[in-house]
């Protein structure tokens, strides 16, 4: 039960972080790393609820 709470808390933080950066206008000078990690976090955010349901 504690593990599920931690996973849910991490998912909630990741969701808020991704949502706050989703509408951020990309600067032409922005490096590829920022968008890559943002998209990766968005993908993880979408996958975590599925993993949570499976467990």
Order of alpha helices (4+ residues) and beta strands (2+ residues): alpha-alpha
